[in-house]
Amino acid sequence: MSDLHADLAALRIDRGPERQPRRSVRWAVAAVVVATVAAVAAWWGLREPVVEVRVAAVSGRQAGTAAAVLNASGYVTARRRATVSSKVTGKVVEVNVEEGMEVREGQVLARLDDSSARAALALAEAQAEAARRAVLENEVQLAEARLTLERVEQLKARGLATPADLDAARAAVDSTAARIEALRQQVTVAERQVDVQRTELDNMIIRAPFSGVAISRVAQPGEMVSPVSAGGGFTRTGISTIVDMRSLEIEVEVSESYINRVRPDQAATAVLDAYPDWQIPAHVITTIPAADRQKATVLVRLGFDELDPRILPDMGVKVTFLRQDDGEVAPRAVALVPKSAVRPDGDRSVVFLLQGDVVERRAVATGGTDGDRLEVLAGLQPGDRVVLDPPPGLTDGARVEVMQ
C-alpha cells in the first residue's frame, strides 16, 4: 500500500512555478494602462482652453470713394404714376394696351360703348340747326315788318293812317327783333350743347395722360368701368396703370436720430436687392419736412444720377449716404474694420487677428468712420479676419474656435 501511495504522489502535477510568471504580466499591463491614463489626464489638464469667438473679414474702400455716414433701406418709386380710368361710366368695347407696352401721351388705350353719346350728339346738332332756321325765319318777318312800318309812316304823313296804326307797325318791328335776339341766344345754347355732347363722345375714348410704360391691364372688353367704385365690385375703376420711367427715384426712411447727417445734394450710392453687386450713383433730392411719430423716422427722397432699364418701380434698395469733407475723398484705398473688433489699449487701438486657430494681438492706426466701420490706416489689409467683440481675457497667441 505504501508503494502505491508513493506512486500516486509521484504522478501529481505541480503548477506553482507556472502561475507566478502570468501574474507578473497582468500586473505589468495594468501598470502601463494606469500610467497612460494618468499621462492623458495630466496633458488634458495642462492643455490651454479654447475660446469661442466670432470673426469678420476686413473690407476695403477703393481710392477716390467717399466714406459712408449713414445706411438706410427703402424702395424705388415713380414720381409720375397713374391708374388711367374713364370720366364716365360705360362698357369697355376695346382695350389697346398690354403690360410692358410703351405708350405715348395722348395714345388711345381703350374705347367705351359710344352709341348713346353719338345719339345725344346727333340730337343736339339737330336742335342747333332748328334754332338757326328759326332765326332765319324771323329775320324775314323782321324785314317785312320794317317795310310795313315805312308804308304806315308815309300814310300817316298824308293823313291816311292813324297814330294807332303807326304804333302797331313799330311794335311789330320791335317784337320781331326781340324774338330774333332770343332765338340767337337759343342757337348759342344749342351750339354749347353740341360741344357738351362732343365732349361726352370724346370721353368714350381713354387716352394716356403722359408717356411711359404700362405695368398693368385691369379691364377687359365687355366689362363696365366707372370713375368711382360702383356695382358691388363688378365695375372696374381703371383700365391700366402707367409709370413714367423717367421719374423714378428712391424713398428711404431715416431715423430721426441720424437725420442731421443728411443734406440736400449729398452724394449717395444705391444698391438694388435684385443686383447686390451693382452700385448706382445717386444724390439727395430733399428731406420731407415731417416726421413719423409712430416710427420716429423722416422720409428722404433721392434721385438717380443716371437711369437704367434694370431699375423698376417698387424694387427694394439699400442706400449709403456718403461723407464729403469739402468735396475731397480719400486719395488711396482704405481698409475698413467693424467697430466691435477694435479694442482701446491706452492711447492705442488693437485688434485680434486670426491666424489659423490662434489669434495675434496687433496694434492698428484708425481714421474716421464709414457707417458702422472704422478706417484702418495701418496694421490690416482687406481680407484679414479679425475677432468681433474680443473677450476680456483674450491674449496674444490664445487658441480660439470660430463660432458658426
C-alpha positions as CSV (number, residue, x, y, z in Angstrom):
1,M,0.0,0.0,0.0
2,S,2.8,2.4,0.8
3,D,4.4,1.8,-2.5
4,L,1.0,2.6,-4.3
5,H,0.6,5.8,-2.4
6,A,4.1,6.8,-3.3
7,D,3.4,6.1,-6.9
8,L,0.3,8.2,-7.0
9,A,2.0,11.1,-5.3
10,A,4.7,10.9,-8.0
11,L,2.0,11.3,-10.7
12,R,0.6,14.8,-9.2
13,I,1.3,17.9,-11.4
14,D,2.8,20.9,-9.5
15,R,1.5,24.2,-11.2
16,G,3.0,26.6,-8.7
17,P,6.1,27.7,-10.7
18,E,4.0,28.4,-14.0
19,R,1.3,30.6,-12.4
20,Q,3.8,33.1,-11.0
21,P,5.0,34.5,-14.4
22,R,1.4,35.1,-15.6
23,R,0.6,37.1,-12.6
24,S,3.6,39.3,-13.2
25,V,2.5,40.0,-16.8
26,R,-1.0,41.0,-15.7
27,W,0.4,43.5,-13.1
28,A,2.7,45.0,-15.7
29,V,-0.1,45.6,-18.2
30,A,-2.3,47.2,-15.5
31,A,0.6,49.5,-14.5
32,V,1.0,50.6,-18.2
33,V,-2.7,51.4,-18.5
34,V,-2.8,53.4,-15.3
35,A,0.3,55.3,-16.4
36,T,-1.2,56.1,-19.8
37,V,-4.4,57.3,-18.3
38,A,-2.5,59.5,-15.8
39,A,-0.4,60.9,-18.6
40,V,-3.5,61.8,-20.7
41,A,-5.2,63.3,-17.8
42,A,-2.2,65.4,-17.0
43,W,-1.9,66.5,-20.6
44,W,-5.6,67.4,-20.8
45,G,-5.4,69.4,-17.5
46,L,-2.3,71.3,-18.8
47,R,-3.8,71.9,-22.2
48,E,-4.8,75.5,-22.9
49,P,-8.6,76.1,-23.1
50,V,-10.1,77.0,-26.4
51,V,-12.1,80.3,-26.6
52,E,-15.1,80.5,-28.9
53,V,-15.1,83.8,-30.9
54,R,-16.9,85.4,-33.8
55,V,-14.8,86.8,-36.7
56,A,-15.4,89.1,-39.6
57,A,-13.3,89.9,-42.7
58,V,-11.7,93.2,-43.2
59,S,-13.2,95.0,-46.2
60,G,-11.8,97.8,-48.3
61,R,-12.9,101.0,-49.9
62,Q,-11.5,101.9,-53.3
63,A,-9.4,105.0,-53.8
64,G,-11.4,108.1,-54.7
65,T,-14.5,106.8,-52.9
66,A,-16.1,108.8,-50.1
67,A,-16.8,107.3,-46.7
68,A,-20.3,106.4,-45.6
69,V,-22.0,108.3,-42.9
70,L,-25.4,106.5,-42.9
71,N,-27.1,103.5,-44.3
72,A,-30.8,103.2,-45.0
73,S,-33.3,100.9,-46.8
74,G,-36.2,101.9,-49.0
75,Y,-37.9,101.4,-52.3
76,V,-37.8,102.7,-55.9
77,T,-40.8,104.9,-56.5
78,A,-42.2,106.7,-59.6
79,R,-42.9,110.4,-59.2
80,R,-45.4,110.1,-62.1
81,R,-47.6,107.1,-61.8
82,A,-51.3,106.9,-62.7
83,T,-54.1,104.4,-62.9
84,V,-55.9,105.6,-66.0
85,S,-59.7,105.4,-65.8
86,S,-62.7,106.9,-67.7
87,K,-64.5,110.1,-66.8
88,V,-67.9,108.4,-67.3
89,T,-69.4,105.1,-66.6
90,G,-69.6,102.8,-69.6
91,K,-68.9,99.4,-71.1
92,V,-65.5,98.7,-72.5
93,V,-65.5,97.6,-76.1
94,E,-61.8,97.9,-76.9
95,V,-58.5,97.7,-75.0
96,N,-55.3,98.6,-76.8
97,V,-52.7,98.3,-74.0
98,E,-50.7,95.3,-72.6
99,E,-48.4,95.0,-69.7
100,G,-44.9,96.2,-70.5
101,M,-46.0,98.3,-73.5
102,E,-44.6,101.7,-74.0
103,V,-47.3,104.3,-74.6
104,R,-47.1,107.9,-75.8
105,E,-49.0,110.9,-74.4
106,G,-52.5,111.0,-76.0
107,Q,-52.3,107.4,-77.3
108,V,-55.7,105.6,-77.2
109,L,-55.7,103.0,-74.5
110,A,-59.3,101.9,-74.6
111,R,-62.7,102.7,-76.0
112,L,-66.2,102.6,-74.4
113,D,-69.5,102.0,-76.0
114,D,-70.4,105.4,-77.5
115,S,-73.8,104.6,-79.2
116,S,-75.8,106.7,-76.6
117,A,-73.3,109.5,-76.8
118,R,-73.5,109.6,-80.6
119,A,-77.3,109.7,-80.5
120,A,-77.2,112.5,-78.0
121,L,-74.8,114.4,-80.2
122,A,-77.0,114.0,-83.2
123,L,-80.0,115.3,-81.2
124,A,-78.0,118.3,-80.1
125,E,-76.8,119.1,-83.6
126,A,-80.4,118.8,-84.9
127,Q,-81.7,121.2,-82.2
128,A,-79.0,123.7,-83.0
129,E,-79.9,123.6,-86.7
130,A,-83.6,124.1,-85.9
131,A,-82.7,127.1,-83.8
132,R,-80.6,128.6,-86.6
133,R,-83.5,128.1,-89.1
134,A,-85.9,129.8,-86.7
135,V,-83.6,132.8,-86.6
136,L,-83.7,133.0,-90.4
137,E,-87.5,132.8,-90.5
138,N,-87.8,135.6,-88.0
139,E,-85.3,137.7,-89.9
140,V,-87.6,137.5,-92.9
141,Q,-90.5,138.6,-90.8
142,L,-88.5,141.5,-89.4
143,A,-87.8,142.7,-92.9
144,E,-91.5,142.6,-93.8
145,A,-92.4,144.4,-90.6
146,R,-89.9,147.2,-91.4
147,L,-91.5,147.6,-94.9
148,T,-94.9,147.8,-93.3
149,L,-93.6,150.4,-90.9
150,E,-92.3,152.6,-93.7
151,R,-95.7,152.4,-95.5
152,V,-97.6,153.3,-92.4
153,E,-95.3,156.3,-91.8
154,Q,-95.9,157.5,-95.3
155,L,-99.7,157.1,-94.9
156,K,-99.6,158.9,-91.6
157,A,-97.8,161.8,-93.2
158,R,-100.6,162.0,-95.8
159,G,-103.2,161.8,-93.1
160,L,-104.4,158.4,-94.3
161,A,-103.3,156.4,-91.2
162,T,-104.0,156.9,-87.6
163,P,-101.4,157.1,-84.8
164,A,-102.6,153.7,-83.6
165,D,-101.7,152.1,-87.0
166,L,-98.2,153.6,-86.7
167,D,-97.7,152.3,-83.1
168,A,-98.8,148.8,-84.2
169,A,-96.3,148.8,-87.1
170,R,-93.5,149.9,-84.8
171,A,-94.4,147.3,-82.2
172,A,-94.3,144.6,-84.8
173,V,-90.8,145.6,-85.8
174,D,-89.6,145.7,-82.2
175,S,-91.1,142.4,-81.2
176,T,-89.7,140.6,-84.2
177,A,-86.3,142.0,-83.5
178,A,-86.5,140.9,-79.9
179,R,-87.6,137.4,-80.9
180,I,-84.6,137.2,-83.3
181,E,-82.3,138.1,-80.4
182,A,-83.8,135.4,-78.2
183,L,-83.6,132.9,-80.9
184,R,-79.9,133.7,-81.5
185,Q,-79.3,133.1,-77.8
186,Q,-81.1,129.7,-78.2
187,V,-78.7,129.0,-81.1
188,T,-75.8,129.7,-78.8
189,V,-77.2,127.4,-76.1
190,A,-77.8,124.7,-78.7
191,E,-74.2,125.0,-80.0
192,R,-72.9,124.7,-76.5
193,Q,-75.0,121.6,-76.0
194,V,-73.4,120.2,-79.1
195,D,-70.0,120.9,-77.6
196,V,-71.0,119.1,-74.4
197,Q,-72.2,116.1,-76.3
198,R,-69.0,116.0,-78.4
199,T,-67.0,116.1,-75.1
200,E,-69.2,113.2,-73.8
201,L,-68.4,111.3,-77.0
202,D,-64.7,112.1,-76.6
203,N,-64.9,110.8,-73.1
204,M,-65.7,107.4,-74.5
205,I,-62.1,107.3,-75.7
206,I,-59.5,106.8,-72.9
207,R,-56.0,108.2,-73.7
208,A,-52.7,108.1,-72.0
209,P,-52.1,111.2,-69.8
210,F,-48.3,111.1,-70.3
211,S,-45.7,108.9,-71.9
212,G,-44.5,105.9,-70.0
213,V,-44.8,102.1,-69.6
214,A,-47.9,100.2,-68.8
215,I,-47.3,98.0,-65.8
216,S,-50.8,96.6,-65.5
217,R,-54.0,96.0,-67.5
218,V,-57.1,95.5,-65.3
219,A,-60.1,95.8,-67.7
220,Q,-61.3,93.6,-70.5
221,P,-63.8,94.2,-73.3
222,G,-67.3,93.7,-72.1
223,E,-66.6,95.0,-68.5
224,M,-68.1,98.1,-67.0
225,V,-65.7,100.9,-65.9
226,S,-66.5,103.9,-63.8
227,P,-64.5,106.8,-62.2
228,V,-66.0,105.8,-58.8
229,S,-66.4,102.4,-57.2
230,A,-69.9,101.1,-58.0
231,G,-71.8,98.0,-58.9
232,G,-70.9,95.9,-55.8
233,G,-67.4,95.0,-57.1
234,F,-68.5,94.2,-60.7
235,T,-67.4,97.6,-62.0
236,R,-63.8,98.4,-62.8
237,T,-62.3,101.7,-61.7
238,G,-59.3,101.7,-64.0
239,I,-58.1,100.5,-67.4
240,S,-54.3,100.4,-66.9
241,T,-51.5,101.7,-64.7
242,I,-48.9,103.8,-66.4
243,V,-45.5,104.7,-65.0
244,D,-43.2,107.4,-66.3
245,M,-39.8,105.6,-66.1
246,R,-38.0,109.0,-66.3
247,S,-39.4,110.0,-62.9
248,L,-38.0,107.0,-60.9
249,E,-36.4,108.0,-57.6
250,I,-35.8,106.5,-54.2
251,E,-37.6,106.9,-51.0
252,V,-36.0,105.8,-47.7
253,E,-36.9,106.3,-44.1
254,V,-34.1,107.6,-41.9
255,S,-34.2,107.5,-38.1
256,E,-34.7,111.0,-36.8
257,S,-31.7,110.4,-34.6
258,Y,-29.4,110.5,-37.7
259,I,-31.3,112.9,-40.0
260,N,-28.7,115.5,-39.2
261,R,-26.3,113.5,-41.3
262,V,-28.4,114.1,-44.5
263,R,-28.4,117.3,-46.5
264,P,-29.7,118.3,-50.0
265,D,-27.5,117.3,-53.0
266,Q,-25.5,114.9,-50.8
267,A,-23.9,112.1,-52.8
268,A,-25.0,108.5,-52.1
269,T,-24.8,105.1,-53.6
270,A,-27.8,102.8,-54.1
271,V,-27.7,99.0,-54.3
272,L,-30.8,97.2,-55.6
273,D,-31.7,94.0,-53.8
274,A,-32.0,92.3,-57.2
275,Y,-28.4,93.4,-58.2
276,P,-26.3,93.3,-55.0
277,D,-23.0,93.9,-56.8
278,W,-24.2,97.0,-58.8
279,Q,-23.6,100.3,-57.1
280,I,-25.7,103.1,-58.6
281,P,-24.6,106.7,-58.0
282,A,-27.4,108.8,-56.5
283,H,-28.0,112.1,-54.7
284,V,-30.3,113.5,-52.1
285,I,-33.2,115.5,-53.6
286,T,-34.9,116.7,-50.4
287,T,-35.9,115.7,-46.9
288,I,-39.6,115.7,-46.4
289,P,-40.3,118.3,-43.6
290,A,-42.3,115.9,-41.4
291,A,-41.6,113.0,-39.1
292,D,-43.5,109.9,-38.5
293,R,-44.2,109.8,-34.7
294,Q,-45.0,106.1,-34.7
295,K,-41.7,105.0,-36.3
296,A,-39.6,108.1,-35.4
297,T,-38.4,108.3,-39.0
298,V,-38.1,111.0,-41.6
299,L,-38.7,110.4,-45.3
300,V,-35.8,111.2,-47.6
301,R,-36.1,111.4,-51.5
302,L,-33.1,110.6,-53.6
303,G,-32.6,110.8,-57.4
304,F,-30.5,108.5,-59.6
305,D,-27.6,110.2,-61.3
306,E,-28.4,108.1,-64.4
307,L,-31.4,105.9,-65.1
308,D,-31.1,102.3,-66.3
309,P,-33.7,99.9,-67.8
310,R,-32.9,97.5,-64.9
311,I,-34.3,99.9,-62.4
312,L,-38.0,99.1,-61.9
313,P,-40.7,100.6,-59.6
314,D,-41.2,99.2,-56.1
315,M,-37.8,97.4,-56.1
316,G,-36.1,97.2,-52.7
317,V,-32.9,99.3,-52.4
318,K,-30.2,100.0,-49.8
319,V,-28.8,103.5,-49.8
320,T,-25.4,104.6,-48.4
321,F,-25.1,108.3,-47.7
322,L,-21.5,109.4,-48.4
323,R,-19.4,111.7,-46.4
324,Q,-17.7,114.5,-48.3
325,D,-15.4,116.9,-46.5
326,D,-15.1,120.0,-48.6
327,G,-15.7,117.8,-51.7
328,E,-12.5,115.7,-51.1
329,V,-12.3,111.9,-50.9
330,A,-9.5,109.6,-49.9
331,P,-6.7,109.5,-52.5
332,R,-5.9,105.8,-51.8
333,A,-7.6,102.6,-50.9
334,V,-8.6,102.2,-47.2
335,A,-9.2,99.1,-45.1
336,L,-12.4,99.0,-43.2
337,V,-12.9,97.0,-40.0
338,P,-16.1,96.6,-37.9
339,K,-16.1,98.9,-34.8
340,S,-16.8,96.0,-32.5
341,A,-13.4,94.4,-33.5
342,V,-11.3,97.4,-32.2
343,R,-10.3,97.5,-28.5
344,P,-8.8,100.6,-26.9
345,D,-5.5,100.0,-25.2
346,G,-4.3,103.1,-23.6
347,D,-3.5,105.6,-26.4
348,R,-3.6,102.9,-29.0
349,S,-6.1,100.7,-30.7
350,V,-5.6,96.9,-31.0
351,V,-7.4,94.1,-32.8
352,F,-7.0,90.3,-32.6
353,L,-6.1,88.9,-36.0
354,L,-7.0,85.3,-36.6
355,Q,-4.0,83.2,-37.7
356,G,-5.1,79.6,-38.2
357,D,-6.5,78.5,-34.8
358,V,-4.7,81.2,-32.8
359,V,-5.0,84.9,-32.5
360,E,-2.4,87.6,-32.9
361,R,-2.8,90.8,-30.9
362,R,-2.0,93.7,-33.3
363,A,-1.9,97.4,-32.9
364,V,-3.7,99.4,-35.7
365,A,-3.9,103.1,-36.7
366,T,-7.5,104.1,-37.2
367,G,-9.0,107.0,-39.1
368,G,-12.6,108.2,-39.5
369,T,-15.8,106.3,-39.5
370,D,-17.5,104.7,-42.5
371,G,-21.0,103.8,-41.4
372,D,-20.6,101.1,-38.7
373,R,-17.0,100.5,-39.7
374,L,-13.7,102.3,-38.9
375,E,-11.0,103.2,-41.4
376,V,-7.7,101.4,-40.7
377,L,-4.8,103.4,-41.9
378,A,-2.1,100.9,-40.9
379,G,-1.9,97.4,-39.4
380,L,-4.5,95.5,-41.5
381,Q,-5.2,94.6,-45.1
382,P,-8.5,93.8,-46.8
383,G,-9.2,90.1,-46.5
384,D,-7.7,89.7,-43.0
385,R,-10.0,88.1,-40.4
386,V,-10.4,89.8,-37.0
387,V,-12.3,88.8,-33.8
388,L,-15.5,90.6,-33.1
389,D,-16.2,91.7,-29.5
390,P,-12.9,90.2,-28.1
391,P,-13.5,88.6,-24.7
392,P,-11.7,90.5,-21.8
393,G,-9.4,87.6,-21.1
394,L,-8.3,87.0,-24.7
395,T,-4.5,87.2,-25.0
396,D,-1.9,87.1,-27.8
397,G,-1.4,83.5,-29.0
398,A,-4.6,82.2,-27.5
399,R,-6.2,79.2,-29.2
400,V,-9.7,80.0,-30.5
401,E,-12.6,78.3,-32.2
402,V,-14.7,80.2,-34.7
403,M,-18.4,80.2,-34.0
404,Q,-20.6,79.4,-36.9
